[in-house]
């Protein structure tokens, strides 16, 4: 169903393939937990980049949540989509980035699993934490706070 939705909103094929890879990684990560909603992770992971049908900027998370809301997806799915960037975007970072001012930091276990599965997939290939840290350091200003959030998320999800 979700793949059909991605195609209907005209997500590029490489984005769809990436979403499938993130889904596979997220489901593998979720197996380490007893109290996780696998259906929510499946839907959230497959749709996490739906906003890339409109933009490839950082705004794709906000745009994606809007698309999902318009399509009738529940708040939990929309939250996963909106909170999947890195290890989250704080309210002050959102203001600096020109996003609607609020916290985009993953809150639920499902938010965290999808966000970090996305971190650990580059294109369709699985990567390690060091790759993600180096990528973060290259892409953002003042990266250490973001790197620390990544490391904490990695540990919280028992990936190390």
Buried (B, 14 or more C-beta within 10 A) or exposed (E): EBBEBBEEBEBEEEBBEBBBBBBBBBBEBBEEBEEBBEEBBBBBBBBBBBBBBBEEBBBBBBBBBBBBBEBEBEEBBBBBBBBBBBBBBBEEBBEEBEBEEEBBBBEBBBBBBBBBBBBBBBEEEEBEBEBBBEBBEEEBEEBEEBBEBBBEBBEBBEBE
